[in-house]
């Protein structure tokens, strides 16, 4: 794929003129004719969906910025004005707010697809690393954006998350004051958060270019996980357009239906009622919870009884993803051919959901019924605290212990030599994958 | 021209001089970059008007025994609590060995005014505001992540690493304090 030759022939005079000066049409045409593995399934459509999500967020965000006022006295009222007075403002804001959730649904599925099919393994490490960077930037952008409406959750979310930086020994405190621009979260903080919230999506867009560049240099992975031999290129690949533009397009339509369901019928389902109360630095809401897409990491933060340790674990949970290509010792990419690893993977997905669920609960609350069992160190065993700790332990063990060990010890199934072989031979094992 | 100069000086010597120029130029560029970046970074530190709000005064007669008043200082809540004799007794009699962040109650109040406790109202874990009277130790309880403080505002249980911070303050008269 990296040695894909250009088949574009400029026809009109203008195209010929442009082609020797700025071959932008050739660039687009080459992209569209890119040989793509013919067996890509619907899990591969999330890349296109994510690109659309970024476009929707930037387009609605630019418009919202025209009506929003980044000042502690006026921010909340300006958001209410967008909701009530600006023409179609409620729709634009609901699209932007729910768009963030849709973005994260898609990115989590995209990442799990990469994890399952081994898309991070050689020669695709850089695609994965840039992808992790994009994910981290997305979290940062979402957090900054959540502060802007200046509701109670905005304020206290900002308070809690910026305090994480204060946990760093020695430099934590001065860095915290520098970041907030004062001794507490205030107007200076809101202003810079607005500035950065506007900046980061364009940094993400830049990283997306690097992500695609790396993708086209290394070539796409596929559900079978093998590199396509040179002599099979013609048989095992099809041009990106129209085959995958249509497939991606169909998936995008389904995705937009889900998106519309939230925007039109339950726009506040994923939010918190407390954020419709203006920020009050003297009252903390009884129950602070981040947006759903950050809950697993929030749960990990709370699982560790030490402040700095908790912060390290939370950032470590994202950091470990960056070195994933070197933690996996298996020579086989796709988990279709790694039955043992597939079991651990399914458990990992369940544990991720459990962590998310735990992140929304009070740590001391019992998980089953209302009874107490016995106190283990600092909390009852039948509490979210301990469920979170077990789940956190599995999260890290999956990457740091299971992945290196299983790769060395498992017996993978026979990998087909070409991607059409499992289809032509009946593909019995593959259908289950 | 350039080539003949290289031969005259000898390859090794020239390479070293060239390396030196590269490193020196690179270092100068990095230094210049840092000098240009500094004012931009420094502008994000608290501005003069923010720093000007550094101190406030408070009349202690406003607080009744067993009552707590929350005042806002530098954008943060400050608890001013007039402790009952029982609360004071509990705070004083707790042995230091029972504390996570050992500090005597006497070191957290001003001499002669030990009934008044003045602390920042932000949990030392992640900054939420603890509520009084709900914890296991007769003091504050933070609803966010479950830290318990005693009647002296000292951390007793939970993830917070330190006691509630006693801000810098002084008695201007018998009943008036200046915080900051």
Boltz contact constraints between the chains, C-beta under 6 A:
constraints:
  - contact:
      token1: [A, 159]
      token2: [B, 127]
      max_distance: 6.0
  - contact:
      token1: [A, 160]
      token2: [B, 126]
      max_distance: 6.0
  - contact:
      token1: [A, 163]
      token2: [B, 126]
      max_distance: 6.0
  - contact:
      token1: [A, 163]
      token2: [B, 127]
      max_distance: 6.0
  - contact:
      token1: [A, 178]
      token2: [B, 44]
      max_distance: 6.0
  - contact:
      token1: [A, 178]
      token2: [B, 45]
      max_distance: 6.0
  - contact:
      token1: [A, 181]
      token2: [B, 44]
      max_distance: 6.0
  - contact:
      token1: [A, 181]
      token2: [B, 46]
      max_distance: 6.0
  - contact:
      token1: [A, 182]
      token2: [B, 46]
      max_distance: 6.0
  - contact:
      token1: [A, 182]
      token2: [B, 50]
      max_distance: 6.0
  - contact:
      token1: [A, 183]
      token2: [B, 74]
      max_distance: 6.0
  - contact:
      token1: [A, 184]
      token2: [B, 74]
      max_distance: 6.0
  - contact:
      token1: [A, 184]
      token2: [B, 75]
      max_distance: 6.0
  - contact:
      token1: [A, 184]
      token2: [B, 76]
      max_distance: 6.0
  - contact:
      token1: [A, 186]
      token2: [B, 75]
      max_distance: 6.0
  - contact:
      token1: [A, 281]
      token2: [B, 75]
      max_distance: 6.0
  - contact:
      token1: [A, 282]
      token2: [B, 70]
      max_distance: 6.0
  - contact:
      token1: [A, 282]
      token2: [B, 77]
      max_distance: 6.0
  - contact:
      token1: [A, 284]
      token2: [B, 128]
      max_distance: 6.0
  - contact:
      token1: [A, 284]
      token2: [B, 129]
      max_distance: 6.0
  - contact:
      token1: [A, 286]
      token2: [B, 143]
      max_distance: 6.0
  - contact:
      token1: [A, 288]
      token2: [B, 144]
      max_distance: 6.0
  - contact:
      token1: [A, 302]
      token2: [B, 145]
      max_distance: 6.0
  - contact:
      token1: [A, 305]
      token2: [B, 159]
      max_distance: 6.0
  - contact:
      token1: [A, 307]
      token2: [B, 125]
      max_distance: 6.0
  - contact:
      token1: [A, 307]
      token2: [B, 159]
      max_distance: 6.0
  - contact:
      token1: [A, 307]
      token2: [B, 161]
      max_distance: 6.0
  - contact:
      token1: [A, 363]
      token2: [B, 146]
      max_distance: 6.0
  - contact:
      token1: [A, 364]
      token2: [B, 146]
      max_distance: 6.0
